[in-house]
Amino acid sequence: MTIGSKVKQTLAELKGIESTLRLYSLQSKNEEDRIVYKKSLETAESVIKDLEYRIKIMEFEEPQYKGN
């Protein structure tokens, strides 16, 4: 498995975590829990955005990683 595919696999796993956090934040009946899930969701979204940007840079600088 190449570095490019590992990074993209990590991104896919983070998106799964993001979906789970979104679901929990919507389903939670406890307001305190809902706030914690939403804050965690914001953090996950930030990390995903950063990782997507880094993947674009990686693909630009190292074309062999494009499309993996």
All heavy atoms as TSV, in Angstrom:
chain	resi	resn	atom	element	x	y	z
A	1	MET	N	N	0.844	-1.170	0.000
A	1	MET	CA	C	0.000	0.000	0.000
A	1	MET	C	C	0.897	1.244	0.000
A	1	MET	O	O	1.795	1.365	0.812
A	1	MET	CB	C	-0.897	-0.024	1.246
A	1	MET	CG	C	-1.891	1.087	1.300
A	1	MET	SD	S	-2.978	0.998	2.748
A	1	MET	CE	C	-4.240	-0.095	2.136
A	2	THR	N	N	0.638	2.144	-0.929
A	2	THR	CA	C	1.464	3.341	-1.038
A	2	THR	C	C	1.047	4.385	0.010
A	2	THR	O	O	-0.028	4.289	0.588
A	2	THR	CB	C	1.327	3.980	-2.433
A	2	THR	OG1	O	-0.012	4.461	-2.581
A	2	THR	CG2	C	1.665	2.998	-3.534
A	3	ILE	N	N	1.904	5.362	0.168
A	3	ILE	CA	C	1.602	6.455	1.089
A	3	ILE	C	C	0.309	7.144	0.659
A	3	ILE	O	O	-0.551	7.453	1.485
A	3	ILE	CB	C	2.761	7.477	1.123
A	3	ILE	CG1	C	4.039	6.846	1.658
A	3	ILE	CG2	C	2.381	8.708	1.924
A	3	ILE	CD1	C	3.959	6.366	3.070
A	4	GLY	N	N	0.173	7.378	-0.645
A	4	GLY	CA	C	-1.025	8.033	-1.157
A	4	GLY	C	C	-2.294	7.284	-0.806
A	4	GLY	O	O	-3.278	7.880	-0.371
A	5	SER	N	N	-2.270	5.974	-0.971
A	5	SER	CA	C	-3.473	5.198	-0.664
A	5	SER	C	C	-3.736	5.148	0.844
A	5	SER	O	O	-4.889	5.134	1.274
A	5	SER	CB	C	-3.391	3.788	-1.262
A	5	SER	OG	O	-2.288	3.084	-0.760
A	6	LYS	N	N	-2.684	5.155	1.651
A	6	LYS	CA	C	-2.870	5.173	3.110
A	6	LYS	C	C	-3.507	6.486	3.560
A	6	LYS	O	O	-4.401	6.489	4.408
A	6	LYS	CB	C	-1.534	4.976	3.828
A	6	LYS	CG	C	-1.014	3.567	3.770
A	6	LYS	CD	C	0.289	3.450	4.520
A	6	LYS	CE	C	0.835	2.034	4.437
A	6	LYS	NZ	N	2.102	1.901	5.171
A	7	VAL	N	N	-3.048	7.593	2.984
A	7	VAL	CA	C	-3.605	8.895	3.342
A	7	VAL	C	C	-5.071	8.960	2.922
A	7	VAL	O	O	-5.928	9.429	3.674
A	7	VAL	CB	C	-2.785	10.035	2.696
A	7	VAL	CG1	C	-3.462	11.384	2.898
A	7	VAL	CG2	C	-1.372	10.067	3.260
A	8	LYS	N	N	-5.371	8.470	1.735
A	8	LYS	CA	C	-6.758	8.487	1.259
A	8	LYS	C	C	-7.639	7.543	2.067
A	8	LYS	O	O	-8.818	7.824	2.298
A	8	LYS	CB	C	-6.799	8.157	-0.224
A	8	LYS	CG	C	-6.230	9.291	-1.054
A	8	LYS	CD	C	-6.186	8.970	-2.518
A	8	LYS	CE	C	-5.541	10.122	-3.265
A	8	LYS	NZ	N	-5.425	9.859	-4.692
A	9	GLN	N	N	-7.087	6.431	2.519
A	9	GLN	CA	C	-7.833	5.522	3.382
A	9	GLN	C	C	-8.140	6.205	4.719
A	9	GLN	O	O	-9.250	6.086	5.256
A	9	GLN	CB	C	-7.049	4.233	3.622
A	9	GLN	CG	C	-7.786	3.245	4.507
A	9	GLN	CD	C	-6.974	1.978	4.747
A	9	GLN	OE1	O	-5.869	1.829	4.257
A	9	GLN	NE2	N	-7.534	1.067	5.516
A	10	THR	N	N	-7.165	6.934	5.231
A	10	THR	CA	C	-7.375	7.686	6.474
A	10	THR	C	C	-8.487	8.715	6.298
A	10	THR	O	O	-9.342	8.879	7.178
A	10	THR	CB	C	-6.066	8.375	6.908
A	10	THR	OG1	O	-5.062	7.375	7.102
A	10	THR	CG2	C	-6.253	9.176	8.188
A	11	LEU	N	N	-8.498	9.383	5.158
A	11	LEU	CA	C	-9.550	10.362	4.869
A	11	LEU	C	C	-10.919	9.687	4.851
A	11	LEU	O	O	-11.881	10.207	5.430
A	11	LEU	CB	C	-9.281	11.062	3.538
A	11	LEU	CG	C	-10.333	12.065	3.085
A	11	LEU	CD1	C	-10.471	13.200	4.089
A	11	LEU	CD2	C	-9.993	12.596	1.706
A	12	ALA	N	N	-11.010	8.535	4.222
A	12	ALA	CA	C	-12.283	7.811	4.173
A	12	ALA	C	C	-12.738	7.415	5.581
A	12	ALA	O	O	-13.930	7.523	5.913
A	12	ALA	CB	C	-12.145	6.573	3.291
A	13	GLU	N	N	-11.809	6.984	6.416
A	13	GLU	CA	C	-12.156	6.617	7.784
A	13	GLU	C	C	-12.621	7.837	8.582
A	13	GLU	O	O	-13.576	7.755	9.356
A	13	GLU	CB	C	-10.967	5.948	8.464
A	13	GLU	CG	C	-10.659	4.571	7.883
A	13	GLU	CD	C	-9.353	3.981	8.374
A	13	GLU	OE1	O	-8.656	4.618	9.190
A	13	GLU	OE2	O	-9.027	2.866	7.941
A	14	LEU	N	N	-11.966	8.970	8.369
A	14	LEU	CA	C	-12.379	10.205	9.046
A	14	LEU	C	C	-13.778	10.633	8.614
A	14	LEU	O	O	-14.563	11.124	9.436
A	14	LEU	CB	C	-11.378	11.320	8.759
A	14	LEU	CG	C	-10.079	11.272	9.548
A	14	LEU	CD1	C	-9.078	12.278	8.985
A	14	LEU	CD2	C	-10.338	11.558	11.015
A	15	LYS	N	N	-14.092	10.453	7.351
A	15	LYS	CA	C	-15.435	10.797	6.873
A	15	LYS	C	C	-16.483	9.883	7.512
A	15	LYS	O	O	-17.602	10.316	7.789
A	15	LYS	CB	C	-15.497	10.741	5.355
A	15	LYS	CG	C	-14.790	11.920	4.714
A	15	LYS	CD	C	-14.933	11.911	3.208
A	15	LYS	CE	C	-14.283	13.153	2.624
A	15	LYS	NZ	N	-14.488	13.241	1.174
A	16	GLY	N	N	-16.117	8.630	7.756
A	16	GLY	CA	C	-17.014	7.720	8.466
A	16	GLY	C	C	-17.239	8.172	9.896
A	16	GLY	O	O	-18.366	8.153	10.408
A	17	ILE	N	N	-16.178	8.613	10.540
A	17	ILE	CA	C	-16.279	9.137	11.901
A	17	ILE	C	C	-17.145	10.390	11.918
A	17	ILE	O	O	-17.992	10.565	12.796
A	17	ILE	CB	C	-14.872	9.431	12.472
A	17	ILE	CG1	C	-14.121	8.112	12.695
A	17	ILE	CG2	C	-14.945	10.251	13.760
A	17	ILE	CD1	C	-12.640	8.269	12.952
A	18	GLU	N	N	-16.955	11.239	10.927
A	18	GLU	CA	C	-17.763	12.458	10.818
A	18	GLU	C	C	-19.249	12.114	10.718
A	18	GLU	O	O	-20.084	12.715	11.398
A	18	GLU	CB	C	-17.332	13.247	9.578
A	18	GLU	CG	C	-18.166	14.474	9.306
A	18	GLU	CD	C	-17.861	15.094	7.957
A	18	GLU	OE1	O	-17.515	14.365	7.013
A	18	GLU	OE2	O	-18.010	16.316	7.854
A	19	SER	N	N	-19.575	11.135	9.911
A	19	SER	CA	C	-20.974	10.719	9.758
A	19	SER	C	C	-21.545	10.193	11.072
A	19	SER	O	O	-22.687	10.492	11.434
A	19	SER	CB	C	-21.091	9.638	8.686
A	19	SER	OG	O	-20.710	10.143	7.448
A	20	THR	N	N	-20.755	9.410	11.779
A	20	THR	CA	C	-21.200	8.861	13.054
A	20	THR	C	C	-21.439	9.975	14.074
A	20	THR	O	O	-22.455	9.987	14.767
A	20	THR	CB	C	-20.167	7.859	13.596
A	20	THR	OG1	O	-19.996	6.803	12.642
A	20	THR	CG2	C	-20.605	7.267	14.933
A	21	LEU	N	N	-20.517	10.925	14.144
A	21	LEU	CA	C	-20.680	12.046	15.073
A	21	LEU	C	C	-21.914	12.874	14.730
A	21	LEU	O	O	-22.652	13.314	15.615
A	21	LEU	CB	C	-19.437	12.938	15.064
A	21	LEU	CG	C	-18.203	12.372	15.745
A	21	LEU	CD1	C	-16.983	13.244	15.453
A	21	LEU	CD2	C	-18.422	12.254	17.244
A	22	ARG	N	N	-22.152	13.068	13.437
A	22	ARG	CA	C	-23.327	13.830	13.004
A	22	ARG	C	C	-24.610	13.108	13.437
A	22	ARG	O	O	-25.540	13.710	13.959
A	22	ARG	CB	C	-23.302	14.018	11.493
A	22	ARG	CG	C	-24.372	14.953	10.967
A	22	ARG	CD	C	-24.266	15.174	9.463
A	22	ARG	NE	N	-22.919	15.421	8.991
A	22	ARG	CZ	C	-22.295	16.603	8.998
A	22	ARG	NH1	N	-22.920	17.656	9.469
A	22	ARG	NH2	N	-21.077	16.731	8.533
A	23	LEU	N	N	-24.624	11.806	13.250
A	23	LEU	CA	C	-25.781	11.002	13.634
A	23	LEU	C	C	-26.009	11.063	15.142
A	23	LEU	O	O	-27.129	11.285	15.595
A	23	LEU	CB	C	-25.580	9.551	13.185
A	23	LEU	CG	C	-26.716	8.588	13.437
A	23	LEU	CD1	C	-27.937	8.972	12.608
A	23	LEU	CD2	C	-26.277	7.176	13.094
A	24	TYR	N	N	-24.944	10.894	15.918
A	24	TYR	CA	C	-25.069	10.945	17.373
A	24	TYR	C	C	-25.547	12.318	17.847
A	24	TYR	O	O	-26.348	12.415	18.781
A	24	TYR	CB	C	-23.748	10.614	18.050
A	24	TYR	CG	C	-23.330	9.162	17.965
A	24	TYR	CD1	C	-22.060	8.777	18.355
A	24	TYR	CD2	C	-24.181	8.184	17.485
A	24	TYR	CE1	C	-21.659	7.450	18.294
A	24	TYR	CE2	C	-23.786	6.854	17.412
A	24	TYR	CZ	C	-22.528	6.494	17.817
A	24	TYR	OH	O	-22.122	5.195	17.746
A	25	SER	N	N	-25.041	13.377	17.210
A	25	SER	CA	C	-25.449	14.720	17.641
A	25	SER	C	C	-26.924	14.962	17.364
A	25	SER	O	O	-27.580	15.713	18.088
A	25	SER	CB	C	-24.592	15.787	16.960
A	25	SER	OG	O	-24.911	15.912	15.597
A	26	LEU	N	N	-27.452	14.340	16.330
A	26	LEU	CA	C	-28.869	14.502	16.011
A	26	LEU	C	C	-29.766	13.626	16.886
A	26	LEU	O	O	-30.898	13.989	17.190
A	26	LEU	CB	C	-29.122	14.176	14.539
A	26	LEU	CG	C	-28.499	15.136	13.525
A	26	LEU	CD1	C	-28.648	14.589	12.116
A	26	LEU	CD2	C	-29.098	16.514	13.652
A	27	GLN	N	N	-29.261	12.464	17.274
A	27	GLN	CA	C	-30.080	11.511	18.020
A	27	GLN	C	C	-30.039	11.708	19.535
A	27	GLN	O	O	-30.914	11.229	20.243
A	27	GLN	CB	C	-29.655	10.082	17.697
A	27	GLN	CG	C	-30.012	9.659	16.307
A	27	GLN	CD	C	-29.572	8.228	16.010
A	27	GLN	OE1	O	-28.743	7.671	16.721
A	27	GLN	NE2	N	-30.125	7.651	14.969
A	28	SER	N	N	-29.018	12.402	20.012
A	28	SER	CA	C	-28.854	12.556	21.453
A	28	SER	C	C	-29.992	13.377	22.056
A	28	SER	O	O	-30.393	14.404	21.530
A	28	SER	CB	C	-27.522	13.226	21.756
A	28	SER	OG	O	-27.376	13.386	23.137
A	29	LYS	N	N	-30.503	12.900	23.167
A	29	LYS	CA	C	-31.566	13.613	23.864
A	29	LYS	C	C	-30.994	14.545	24.937
A	29	LYS	O	O	-31.631	15.510	25.332
A	29	LYS	CB	C	-32.530	12.611	24.494
A	29	LYS	CG	C	-33.246	11.764	23.451
A	29	LYS	CD	C	-34.311	10.921	24.087
A	29	LYS	CE	C	-34.878	9.902	23.131
A	29	LYS	NZ	N	-35.567	10.446	22.001
A	30	ASN	N	N	-29.798	14.254	25.385
A	30	ASN	CA	C	-29.135	15.057	26.406
A	30	ASN	C	C	-28.432	16.243	25.735
A	30	ASN	O	O	-27.577	16.061	24.871
A	30	ASN	CB	C	-28.129	14.179	27.153
A	30	ASN	CG	C	-27.439	14.909	28.278
A	30	ASN	OD1	O	-27.229	16.110	28.227
A	30	ASN	ND2	N	-27.062	14.153	29.294
A	31	GLU	N	N	-28.772	17.449	26.144
A	31	GLU	CA	C	-28.206	18.664	25.537
A	31	GLU	C	C	-26.692	18.740	25.703
A	31	GLU	O	O	-25.978	19.142	24.786
A	31	GLU	CB	C	-28.869	19.911	26.134
A	31	GLU	CG	C	-28.441	21.192	25.478
A	31	GLU	CD	C	-28.827	21.289	24.007
A	31	GLU	OE1	O	-29.827	20.681	23.589
A	31	GLU	OE2	O	-28.090	21.974	23.272
A	32	GLU	N	N	-26.207	18.337	26.856
A	32	GLU	CA	C	-24.758	18.361	27.102
A	32	GLU	C	C	-24.029	17.421	26.143
A	32	GLU	O	O	-22.998	17.775	25.578
A	32	GLU	CB	C	-24.476	17.973	28.554
A	32	GLU	CG	C	-23.032	18.153	28.962
A	32	GLU	CD	C	-22.825	17.856	30.434
A	32	GLU	OE1	O	-23.637	18.314	31.262
A	32	GLU	OE2	O	-21.850	17.158	30.738
A	33	ASP	N	N	-24.579	16.224	25.955
A	33	ASP	CA	C	-23.988	15.274	25.009
A	33	ASP	C	C	-24.019	15.833	23.593
A	33	ASP	O	O	-23.057	15.697	22.833
A	33	ASP	CB	C	-24.737	13.939	25.037
A	33	ASP	CG	C	-24.535	13.178	26.336
A	33	ASP	OD1	O	-23.639	13.550	27.118
A	33	ASP	OD2	O	-25.289	12.205	26.566
A	34	ARG	N	N	-25.126	16.456	23.241
A	34	ARG	CA	C	-25.282	17.016	21.901
A	34	ARG	C	C	-24.207	18.071	21.626
A	34	ARG	O	O	-23.622	18.111	20.542
A	34	ARG	CB	C	-26.683	17.618	21.753
A	34	ARG	CG	C	-27.041	17.985	20.341
A	34	ARG	CD	C	-28.465	18.469	20.197
A	34	ARG	NE	N	-29.400	17.428	20.633
A	34	ARG	CZ	C	-30.434	17.638	21.433
A	34	ARG	NH1	N	-30.692	18.839	21.887
A	34	ARG	NH2	N	-31.227	16.641	21.777
A	35	ILE	N	N	-23.922	18.888	22.633
A	35	ILE	CA	C	-22.896	19.924	22.486
A	35	ILE	C	C	-21.516	19.289	22.280
A	35	ILE	O	O	-20.742	19.724	21.428
A	35	ILE	CB	C	-22.899	20.865	23.713
A	35	ILE	CG1	C	-24.175	21.705	23.709
A	35	ILE	CG2	C	-21.663	21.754	23.738
A	35	ILE	CD1	C	-24.420	22.479	24.989
A	36	VAL	N	N	-21.229	18.253	23.049
A	36	VAL	CA	C	-19.942	17.563	22.916
A	36	VAL	C	C	-19.810	16.942	21.525
A	36	VAL	O	O	-18.768	17.061	20.872
A	36	VAL	CB	C	-19.773	16.486	24.013
A	36	VAL	CG1	C	-18.557	15.619	23.744
A	36	VAL	CG2	C	-19.674	17.140	25.379
A	37	TYR	N	N	-20.861	16.290	21.044
A	37	TYR	CA	C	-20.825	15.697	19.705
A	37	TYR	C	C	-20.640	16.761	18.634
A	37	TYR	O	O	-19.876	16.572	17.680
A	37	TYR	CB	C	-22.102	14.901	19.424
A	37	TYR	CG	C	-22.202	13.594	20.167
A	37	TYR	CD1	C	-23.345	13.254	20.876
A	37	TYR	CD2	C	-21.144	12.697	20.159
A	37	TYR	CE1	C	-23.436	12.047	21.557
A	37	TYR	CE2	C	-21.228	11.493	20.845
A	37	TYR	CZ	C	-22.371	11.167	21.534
A	37	TYR	OH	O	-22.465	9.981	22.210
A	38	LYS	N	N	-21.307	17.893	18.774
A	38	LYS	CA	C	-21.184	18.954	17.779
A	38	LYS	C	C	-19.777	19.549	17.764
A	38	LYS	O	O	-19.233	19.839	16.702
A	38	LYS	CB	C	-22.239	20.033	18.005
A	38	LYS	CG	C	-23.614	19.580	17.576
A	38	LYS	CD	C	-24.631	20.692	17.642
A	38	LYS	CE	C	-25.974	20.169	17.160
A	38	LYS	NZ	N	-26.992	21.207	17.114
A	39	LYS	N	N	-19.180	19.724	18.937
A	39	LYS	CA	C	-17.805	20.230	18.999
A	39	LYS	C	C	-16.840	19.224	18.372
A	39	LYS	O	O	-15.921	19.603	17.644
A	39	LYS	CB	C	-17.399	20.532	20.438
A	39	LYS	CG	C	-18.016	21.791	20.978
A	39	LYS	CD	C	-17.527	22.095	22.379
A	39	LYS	CE	C	-18.169	23.364	22.917
A	39	LYS	NZ	N	-17.706	23.683	24.265
A	40	SER	N	N	-17.062	17.954	18.646
A	40	SER	CA	C	-16.226	16.908	18.056
A	40	SER	C	C	-16.410	16.868	16.541
A	40	SER	O	O	-15.446	16.666	15.795
A	40	SER	CB	C	-16.566	15.554	18.660
A	40	SER	OG	O	-16.311	15.550	20.041
A	41	LEU	N	N	-17.634	17.073	16.110
A	41	LEU	CA	C	-17.929	17.105	14.682
A	41	LEU	C	C	-17.199	18.265	14.010
A	41	LEU	O	O	-16.622	18.099	12.928
A	41	LEU	CB	C	-19.440	17.211	14.463
A	41	LEU	CG	C	-19.926	17.294	13.026
A	41	LEU	CD1	C	-19.516	16.068	12.231
A	41	LEU	CD2	C	-21.447	17.444	12.997
A	42	GLU	N	N	-17.200	19.419	14.632
A	42	GLU	CA	C	-16.480	20.567	14.085
A	42	GLU	C	C	-14.984	20.281	13.959
A	42	GLU	O	O	-14.353	20.646	12.962
A	42	GLU	CB	C	-16.704	21.800	14.960
A	42	GLU	CG	C	-18.108	22.349	14.888
A	42	GLU	CD	C	-18.367	23.443	15.916
A	42	GLU	OE1	O	-17.430	23.838	16.657
A	42	GLU	OE2	O	-19.523	23.898	15.985
A	43	THR	N	N	-14.428	19.627	14.957
A	43	THR	CA	C	-13.011	19.268	14.912
A	43	THR	C	C	-12.749	18.288	13.782
A	43	THR	O	O	-11.786	18.446	13.012
A	43	THR	CB	C	-12.566	18.653	16.254
A	43	THR	OG1	O	-12.804	19.590	17.294
A	43	THR	CG2	C	-11.096	18.272	16.227
A	44	ALA	N	N	-13.599	17.272	13.643
A	44	ALA	CA	C	-13.442	16.289	12.573
A	44	ALA	C	C	-13.548	16.954	11.209
A	44	ALA	O	O	-12.755	16.655	10.301
A	44	ALA	CB	C	-14.488	15.181	12.706
A	45	GLU	N	N	-14.499	17.867	11.050
A	45	GLU	CA	C	-14.658	18.569	9.775
A	45	GLU	C	C	-13.412	19.384	9.436
A	45	GLU	O	O	-12.989	19.427	8.280
A	45	GLU	CB	C	-15.886	19.478	9.818
A	45	GLU	CG	C	-17.189	18.724	9.787
A	45	GLU	CD	C	-18.402	19.601	10.058
A	45	GLU	OE1	O	-18.249	20.715	10.620
A	45	GLU	OE2	O	-19.511	19.167	9.704
A	46	SER	N	N	-12.819	20.004	10.441
A	46	SER	CA	C	-11.601	20.784	10.233
A	46	SER	C	C	-10.443	19.890	9.791
A	46	SER	O	O	-9.693	20.231	8.869
A	46	SER	CB	C	-11.247	21.517	11.521
A	46	SER	OG	O	-10.026	22.180	11.396
A	47	VAL	N	N	-10.300	18.754	10.445
A	47	VAL	CA	C	-9.224	17.819	10.099
A	47	VAL	C	C	-9.438	17.282	8.679
A	47	VAL	O	O	-8.488	17.184	7.890
A	47	VAL	CB	C	-9.150	16.661	11.125
A	47	VAL	CG1	C	-8.195	15.580	10.657
A	47	VAL	CG2	C	-8.741	17.192	12.489
A	48	ILE	N	N	-10.671	16.957	8.333
A	48	ILE	CA	C	-10.983	16.450	6.995
A	48	ILE	C	C	-10.645	17.492	5.937
A	48	ILE	O	O	-10.022	17.182	4.918
A	48	ILE	CB	C	-12.457	16.016	6.905
A	48	ILE	CG1	C	-12.661	14.729	7.696
A	48	ILE	CG2	C	-12.908	15.840	5.451
A	48	ILE	CD1	C	-14.111	14.339	7.911
A	49	LYS	N	N	-11.046	18.722	6.182
A	49	LYS	CA	C	-10.770	19.801	5.236
A	49	LYS	C	C	-9.266	19.957	5.026
A	49	LYS	O	O	-8.791	20.093	3.900
A	49	LYS	CB	C	-11.388	21.100	5.752
A	49	LYS	CG	C	-11.358	22.229	4.784
A	49	LYS	CD	C	-12.125	23.416	5.353
A	49	LYS	CE	C	-12.210	24.547	4.355
A	49	LYS	NZ	N	-12.981	25.669	4.858
A	50	ASP	N	N	-8.502	19.931	6.127
A	50	ASP	CA	C	-7.053	20.054	6.052
A	50	ASP	C	C	-6.437	18.876	5.295
A	50	ASP	O	O	-5.559	19.060	4.456
A	50	ASP	CB	C	-6.457	20.158	7.453
A	50	ASP	CG	C	-4.955	20.381	7.431
A	50	ASP	OD1	O	-4.508	21.296	6.711
A	50	ASP	OD2	O	-4.239	19.648	8.137
A	51	LEU	N	N	-6.911	17.680	5.578
A	51	LEU	CA	C	-6.368	16.499	4.918
A	51	LEU	C	C	-6.687	16.501	3.426
A	51	LEU	O	O	-5.842	16.129	2.605
A	51	LEU	CB	C	-6.900	15.223	5.588
A	51	LEU	CG	C	-6.233	13.918	5.181
A	51	LEU	CD1	C	-4.723	13.970	5.400
A	51	LEU	CD2	C	-6.825	12.757	5.965
A	52	GLU	N	N	-7.883	16.934	3.048
A	52	GLU	CA	C	-8.232	17.027	1.622
A	52	GLU	C	C	-7.311	18.021	0.913
A	52	GLU	O	O	-6.860	17.764	-0.206
A	52	GLU	CB	C	-9.695	17.452	1.463
A	52	GLU	CG	C	-10.666	16.362	1.807
A	52	GLU	CD	C	-12.119	16.801	1.802
A	52	GLU	OE1	O	-12.406	18.008	2.016
A	52	GLU	OE2	O	-12.977	15.928	1.589
A	53	TYR	N	N	-7.013	19.130	1.576
A	53	TYR	CA	C	-6.092	20.109	1.010
A	53	TYR	C	C	-4.695	19.504	0.842
A	53	TYR	O	O	-4.060	19.657	-0.199
A	53	TYR	CB	C	-6.033	21.357	1.907
A	53	TYR	CG	C	-5.023	22.378	1.461
A	53	TYR	CD1	C	-5.260	23.163	0.343
A	53	TYR	CD2	C	-3.831	22.552	2.162
A	53	TYR	CE1	C	-4.328	24.101	-0.073
A	53	TYR	CE2	C	-2.906	23.483	1.753
A	53	TYR	CZ	C	-3.151	24.256	0.630
A	53	TYR	OH	O	-2.218	25.178	0.219
A	54	ARG	N	N	-4.251	18.778	1.837
A	54	ARG	CA	C	-2.923	18.165	1.769
A	54	ARG	C	C	-2.851	17.082	0.677
A	54	ARG	O	O	-1.822	16.910	0.034
A	54	ARG	CB	C	-2.524	17.588	3.127
A	54	ARG	CG	C	-2.274	18.676	4.148
A	54	ARG	CD	C	-1.986	18.098	5.525
A	54	ARG	NE	N	-1.833	19.141	6.503
A	54	ARG	CZ	C	-0.682	19.758	6.781
A	54	ARG	NH1	N	0.408	19.426	6.127
A	54	ARG	NH2	N	-0.630	20.689	7.702
A	55	ILE	N	N	-3.945	16.379	0.478
A	55	ILE	CA	C	-3.984	15.377	-0.595
A	55	ILE	C	C	-3.844	16.055	-1.951
A	55	ILE	O	O	-3.122	15.569	-2.827
A	55	ILE	CB	C	-5.266	14.524	-0.515
A	55	ILE	CG1	C	-5.184	13.573	0.682
A	55	ILE	CG2	C	-5.495	13.744	-1.805
A	55	ILE	CD1	C	-6.467	12.831	0.983
A	56	LYS	N	N	-4.517	17.188	-2.124
A	56	LYS	CA	C	-4.393	17.926	-3.386
A	56	LYS	C	C	-2.955	18.350	-3.627
A	56	LYS	O	O	-2.438	18.238	-4.743
A	56	LYS	CB	C	-5.310	19.148	-3.380
A	56	LYS	CG	C	-6.762	18.802	-3.537
A	56	LYS	CD	C	-7.628	20.036	-3.512
A	56	LYS	CE	C	-9.095	19.643	-3.539
A	56	LYS	NZ	N	-9.966	20.810	-3.458
A	57	ILE	N	N	-2.296	18.831	-2.582
A	57	ILE	CA	C	-0.892	19.235	-2.710
A	57	ILE	C	C	-0.033	18.027	-3.046
A	57	ILE	O	O	0.824	18.085	-3.926
A	57	ILE	CB	C	-0.398	19.915	-1.417
A	57	ILE	CG1	C	-1.083	21.269	-1.251
A	57	ILE	CG2	C	1.121	20.077	-1.426
A	57	ILE	CD1	C	-0.810	21.949	0.070
A	58	MET	N	N	-0.267	16.920	-2.345
A	58	MET	CA	C	0.496	15.701	-2.580
A	58	MET	C	C	0.337	15.229	-4.025
A	58	MET	O	O	1.309	14.867	-4.685
A	58	MET	CB	C	0.039	14.606	-1.611
A	58	MET	CG	C	0.781	13.297	-1.749
A	58	MET	SD	S	0.218	12.062	-0.558
A	58	MET	CE	C	-1.458	11.789	-1.109
A	59	GLU	N	N	-0.891	15.243	-4.531
A	59	GLU	CA	C	-1.143	14.799	-5.903
A	59	GLU	C	C	-0.502	15.739	-6.922
A	59	GLU	O	O	-0.039	15.302	-7.970
A	59	GLU	CB	C	-2.639	14.686	-6.166
A	59	GLU	CG	C	-3.274	13.522	-5.444
A	59	GLU	CD	C	-4.779	13.456	-5.621
A	59	GLU	OE1	O	-5.401	14.488	-5.990
A	59	GLU	OE2	O	-5.341	12.375	-5.389
A	60	PHE	N	N	-0.464	17.034	-6.601
A	60	PHE	CA	C	0.159	17.997	-7.503
A	60	PHE	C	C	1.673	17.807	-7.539
A	60	PHE	O	O	2.278	17.809	-8.602
A	60	PHE	CB	C	-0.187	19.427	-7.080
A	60	PHE	CG	C	0.452	20.469	-7.934
A	60	PHE	CD1	C	-0.042	20.737	-9.204
A	60	PHE	CD2	C	1.542	21.186	-7.481
A	60	PHE	CE1	C	0.552	21.696	-10.010
A	60	PHE	CE2	C	2.151	22.154	-8.280
A	60	PHE	CZ	C	1.650	22.403	-9.557
A	61	GLU	N	N	2.260	17.627	-6.349
A	61	GLU	CA	C	3.714	17.504	-6.269
A	61	GLU	C	C	4.215	16.121	-6.649
A	61	GLU	O	O	5.329	15.974	-7.130
A	61	GLU	CB	C	4.188	17.856	-4.861
A	61	GLU	CG	C	3.992	19.314	-4.527
A	61	GLU	CD	C	4.416	19.668	-3.120
A	61	GLU	OE1	O	4.736	18.756	-2.325
A	61	GLU	OE2	O	4.410	20.876	-2.795
A	62	GLU	N	N	3.406	15.118	-6.417
A	62	GLU	CA	C	3.773	13.734	-6.716
A	62	GLU	C	C	2.666	13.090	-7.561
A	62	GLU	O	O	1.775	12.420	-7.033
A	62	GLU	CB	C	3.959	12.926	-5.418
A	62	GLU	CG	C	5.013	13.476	-4.485
A	62	GLU	CD	C	6.420	13.301	-5.004
A	62	GLU	OE1	O	6.654	12.404	-5.847
A	62	GLU	OE2	O	7.300	14.068	-4.574
A	63	PRO	N	N	2.690	13.300	-8.870
A	63	PRO	CA	C	1.602	12.826	-9.746
A	63	PRO	C	C	1.315	11.323	-9.657
A	63	PRO	O	O	0.209	10.885	-9.954
A	63	PRO	CB	C	2.078	13.195	-11.143
A	63	PRO	CG	C	3.098	14.274	-10.947
A	63	PRO	CD	C	3.707	14.031	-9.604
A	64	GLN	N	N	2.267	10.541	-9.211
A	64	GLN	CA	C	2.041	9.107	-9.118
A	64	GLN	C	C	0.977	8.760	-8.063
A	64	GLN	O	O	0.401	7.684	-8.091
A	64	GLN	CB	C	3.329	8.325	-8.845
A	64	GLN	CG	C	3.912	8.482	-7.458
A	64	GLN	CD	C	4.938	9.604	-7.353
A	64	GLN	OE1	O	4.950	10.518	-8.142
A	64	GLN	NE2	N	5.786	9.518	-6.331
A	65	TYR	N	N	0.691	9.683	-7.146
A	65	TYR	CA	C	-0.330	9.431	-6.130
A	65	TYR	C	C	-1.723	9.790	-6.605
A	65	TYR	O	O	-2.711	9.478	-5.956
A	65	TYR	CB	C	-0.023	10.227	-4.844
A	65	TYR	CG	C	1.223	9.759	-4.137
A	65	TYR	CD1	C	2.153	10.674	-3.655
A	65	TYR	CD2	C	1.467	8.415	-3.936
A	65	TYR	CE1	C	3.295	10.251	-2.996
A	65	TYR	CE2	C	2.608	7.979	-3.278
A	65	TYR	CZ	C	3.516	8.904	-2.816
A	65	TYR	OH	O	4.631	8.481	-2.165
A	66	LYS	N	N	-1.816	10.475	-7.727
A	66	LYS	CA	C	-3.125	10.906	-8.231
A	66	LYS	C	C	-3.963	9.685	-8.606
A	66	LYS	O	O	-3.509	8.799	-9.311
A	66	LYS	CB	C	-2.951	11.825	-9.423
A	66	LYS	CG	C	-4.180	12.589	-9.762
A	66	LYS	CD	C	-3.871	13.676	-10.752
A	66	LYS	CE	C	-5.003	14.677	-10.685
A	66	LYS	NZ	N	-4.588	15.970	-11.118
A	67	GLY	N	N	-5.199	9.659	-8.134
A	67	GLY	CA	C	-6.115	8.605	-8.518
A	67	GLY	C	C	-5.994	7.312	-7.733
A	67	GLY	O	O	-6.741	6.384	-7.958
A	68	ASN	N	N	-5.061	7.232	-6.777
A	68	ASN	CA	C	-4.929	6.004	-5.972
A	68	ASN	C	C	-5.983	5.932	-4.940
A	68	ASN	O	O	-6.409	6.802	-4.328
A	68	ASN	CB	C	-3.558	5.932	-5.291
A	68	ASN	CG	C	-2.467	5.550	-6.271
A	68	ASN	OD1	O	-2.743	5.060	-7.351
A	68	ASN	ND2	N	-1.255	5.799	-5.893
